[in-house]
Amino acid sequence: MRLVIARCSVDYAGRLTAHLPSAPRLILVKADGSVSIHADDRAYKPLNWMSPPCTLKEGTGDEAGVWTVVNKAGEKLIITMEEVLHDSSHELGVDPGLIKDGVEAHLQELLADRIETLGEGYTLIRREYMTAIGPVDILCRDADGRTVAVEIKRRGEIDGVEQLTRYLDLLNRDPHLAPVRGIFAAQEIKPQARVLATDRGINCHILDYDALRGIEDDKLRLF
């Protein structure tokens, strides 16, 4: 990862146009090729960014100090450096990924053993399917043979939907797997997360922990 702190202005040219006036900012260049520009607020969310795959060209001569980032769609992010305050690179290595709590890990194990819970005809490909940005909880196929990526949470919130969206974007670039659709599975799914998932074509599935464990509830049933 490369970290650059610089006084710069930023222009985006694509489907829309956007301009960030000159100010001190943090620029992150990651090993996957992504480039993001950050201010000293807004938590983790960048002011502007370019997702991979993209290329970064640093200008020389009359163009010295101008970075041009271009993605596969031809959209451009142009960063004009006025003063570089810090420039360093660090090798982070392969990230082990998020370690889930005990309940999430157990839910993943149980669902993999009972994959038909997601629907009749579902078959497991594998648990913890590794990608360049981390492991997909479960990769499986539906009754029609289509690939399905499943993200499992104890409590389903917006960040989980965002995580699954990133996995789907990457998996759908693999011609051996595409098209890949997503299922967001959790014991509880927040309304905002459900709306976002639906908007992105991701199905939501509520997991019953006790049912997956084979424990019947003690409520009276008519049949």
Secondary structure per residue as TSV (DSSP state, phi and psi in degrees):
chain	resnum	aa	ss	phi	psi
A	1	M	-	360.0	137.8
A	2	R	E	-110.0	131.3
A	3	L	E	-116.5	123.8
A	4	V	E	-126.2	126.3
A	5	I	E	-108.5	121.2
A	6	A	E	-150.8	152.1
A	7	R	E	-81.8	120.6
A	8	C	E	-154.2	164.2
A	9	S	E	-117.9	154.7
A	10	V	E	-134.4	133.7
A	11	D	E	-125.8	133.3
A	12	Y	E	-111.4	130.4
A	13	A	E	-127.2	114.5
A	14	G	S	-165.0	-132.9
A	15	R	S	-61.8	-32.2
A	16	L	S	-127.2	176.0
A	17	T	E	-123.5	148.3
A	18	A	E	-148.8	149.1
A	19	H	E	-135.1	130.1
A	20	L	E	-108.5	117.5
A	21	P	E	-68.0	168.7
A	22	S	E	-58.7	130.7
A	23	A	E	-170.2	159.5
A	24	P	E	-70.2	131.5
A	25	R	E	-144.6	160.5
A	26	L	E	-100.4	129.5
A	27	I	E	-114.6	124.7
A	28	L	E	-108.3	127.4
A	29	V	E	-117.9	111.4
A	30	K	-	-95.3	163.9
A	31	A	T	-62.7	-25.3
A	32	D	T	-79.3	-0.6
A	33	G	S	98.2	-10.1
A	34	S	-	-70.9	149.2
A	35	V	E	-130.6	129.7
A	36	S	E	-136.7	146.8
A	37	I	E	-115.1	128.8
A	38	H	E	-124.0	147.8
A	39	A	-	-103.6	176.7
A	40	D	S	-90.0	44.9
A	41	D	-	-159.8	-164.1
A	42	R	S	65.0	19.7
A	43	A	T	54.2	-124.7
A	44	Y	T	-87.8	-13.2
A	45	K	-	-77.2	127.9
A	46	P	-	-76.3	160.4
A	47	L	S	-72.4	-39.1
A	48	N	E	-155.9	159.2
A	49	W	E	-162.0	165.7
A	50	M	E	-133.6	119.4
A	51	S	-	-82.3	152.1
A	52	P	S	-71.7	157.1
A	53	P	S	-80.8	138.4
A	54	C	E	-153.7	166.1
A	55	T	E	-122.2	144.3
A	56	L	E	-114.7	124.8
A	57	K	E	-119.9	123.8
A	58	E	E	-95.5	124.0
A	59	G	-	-67.7	155.2
A	60	T	-	-128.9	168.4
A	61	G	G	60.3	-127.4
A	62	D	G	-65.0	-20.3
A	63	E	G	-98.1	10.6
A	64	A	T	-58.1	135.8
A	65	G	T	88.8	1.1
A	66	V	E	-109.7	119.8
A	67	W	E	-100.0	132.4
A	68	T	E	-120.6	118.0
A	69	V	E	-108.8	125.8
A	70	V	E	-125.2	131.1
A	71	N	E	-97.7	-179.6
A	72	K	T	-66.1	-20.1
A	73	A	T	-88.0	-0.7
A	74	G	-	85.2	5.2
A	75	E	-	-72.9	147.8
A	76	K	E	-124.2	142.9
A	77	L	E	-120.2	113.8
A	78	I	E	-109.8	117.5
A	79	I	E	-109.7	118.0
A	80	T	E	-103.5	109.0
A	81	M	E	-80.2	132.0
A	82	E	E	-105.2	-37.7
A	83	E	E	-154.4	123.9
A	84	V	E	-93.5	119.9
A	85	L	E	-95.9	-26.4
A	86	H	E	-158.3	139.7
A	87	D	E	-149.7	110.9
A	88	S	E	-144.0	153.9
A	89	S	E	-123.4	143.7
A	90	H	-	-138.9	133.9
A	91	E	-	-90.0	112.0
A	92	L	-	-91.2	-19.1
A	93	G	-	75.2	-171.8
A	94	V	-	-78.3	126.2
A	95	D	-	-78.7	135.1
A	96	P	-	-73.1	-8.1
A	97	G	-	85.9	171.3
A	98	L	-	-71.4	129.8
A	99	I	-	-90.0	116.6
A	100	K	-	-76.4	156.8
A	101	D	-	-73.8	172.1
A	102	G	H	-57.9	-39.1
A	103	V	H	-66.9	-44.9
A	104	E	H	-63.5	-41.6
A	105	A	H	-63.5	-39.9
A	106	H	H	-70.9	-37.5
A	107	L	H	-59.7	-42.5
A	108	Q	H	-61.5	-45.2
A	109	E	H	-63.3	-45.0
A	110	L	H	-66.4	-42.1
A	111	L	H	-67.2	-36.1
A	112	A	H	-63.2	-36.8
A	113	D	H	-74.5	-24.3
A	114	R	T	-125.8	53.1
A	115	I	G	-62.6	-22.5
A	116	E	G	-66.9	-10.1
A	117	T	G	-58.2	-31.3
A	118	L	G	-75.0	-18.7
A	119	G	-	156.2	153.3
A	120	E	T	-63.5	134.5
A	121	G	T	90.3	-0.1
A	122	Y	-	-71.8	141.1
A	123	T	E	-131.6	145.0
A	124	L	E	-81.5	133.4
A	125	I	E	-90.5	-56.5
A	126	R	E	-173.7	158.8
A	127	R	E	-86.0	157.1
A	128	E	E	48.7	54.6
A	129	Y	E	-73.5	114.0
A	130	M	E	-76.7	135.8
A	131	T	E	-126.0	177.0
A	132	A	T	-67.8	-17.4
A	133	I	T	-114.8	12.0
A	134	G	E	129.7	172.4
A	135	P	E	-86.3	134.6
A	136	V	E	-78.2	132.5
A	137	D	E	-53.3	-54.8
A	138	I	E	-141.2	134.0
A	139	L	E	-115.6	128.3
A	140	C	E	-145.3	-179.5
A	141	R	E	-124.8	144.9
A	142	D	-	-87.5	-175.7
A	143	A	T	-63.1	-21.6
A	144	D	T	-93.8	5.2
A	145	G	S	82.7	8.1
A	146	R	-	-82.5	145.1
A	147	T	E	-75.0	138.0
A	148	V	E	-131.4	128.9
A	149	A	E	-102.8	130.5
A	150	V	E	-116.8	124.9
A	151	E	E	-106.0	127.0
A	152	I	E	-111.5	130.5
A	153	K	E	-134.3	153.5
A	154	R	E	-73.0	-45.2
A	155	R	E	-124.7	118.1
A	156	G	E	-84.7	114.8
A	157	E	-	-124.4	179.2
A	158	I	H	-59.5	-38.5
A	159	D	H	-64.1	-29.4
A	160	G	H	-68.3	-37.4
A	161	V	H	-66.7	-41.3
A	162	E	H	-61.4	-41.6
A	163	Q	H	-61.4	-46.5
A	164	L	H	-64.9	-36.8
A	165	T	H	-59.3	-42.5
A	166	R	H	-64.4	-41.5
A	167	Y	H	-61.9	-44.7
A	168	L	H	-63.7	-40.1
A	169	D	H	-59.9	-41.1
A	170	L	H	-73.0	-45.9
A	171	L	H	-64.1	-33.0
A	172	N	T	-73.6	-5.1
A	173	R	T	-86.3	-10.7
A	174	D	-	-90.5	112.0
A	175	P	T	-63.5	-19.8
A	176	H	T	-78.1	-17.3
A	177	L	T	-111.2	-34.7
A	178	A	-	-63.5	147.6
A	179	P	S	-79.6	142.4
A	180	V	E	-115.4	127.4
A	181	R	E	-109.2	166.5
A	182	G	E	-118.6	150.0
A	183	I	E	-126.3	125.9
A	184	F	E	-100.0	110.6
A	185	A	E	-114.6	132.3
A	186	A	E	-159.1	163.0
A	187	Q	E	-71.9	-28.8
A	188	E	E	-145.9	133.7
A	189	I	E	-121.2	121.9
A	190	K	-	-65.9	145.9
A	191	P	H	-54.9	-41.2
A	192	Q	H	-64.7	-37.7
A	193	A	H	-67.3	-38.4
A	194	R	H	-64.3	-42.7
A	195	V	H	-62.3	-45.5
A	196	L	H	-64.0	-42.8
A	197	A	H	-61.3	-46.3
A	198	T	H	-61.3	-41.6
A	199	D	H	-61.1	-30.3
A	200	R	T	-97.6	10.2
A	201	G	T	75.3	21.4
A	202	I	-	-99.3	129.9
A	203	N	E	-80.0	147.2
A	204	C	E	-108.4	142.8
A	205	H	E	-140.5	123.9
A	206	I	E	-84.9	128.9
A	207	L	-	-97.7	130.7
A	208	D	-	-99.7	104.8
A	209	Y	H	-58.7	-46.4
A	210	D	H	-65.9	-40.1
A	211	A	H	-64.2	-40.3
A	212	L	H	-63.7	-31.7
A	213	R	T	-81.7	-6.5
A	214	G	T	82.6	20.9
A	215	I	-	-100.2	119.8
A	216	E	-	-80.3	143.4
A	217	D	-	-75.9	167.5
A	218	D	-	-98.9	15.9
A	219	K	-	-78.6	143.4
A	220	L	-	-68.3	137.0
A	221	R	-	-122.9	146.0
A	222	L	-	-74.5	-30.3
A	223	F	-	-160.7	360.0
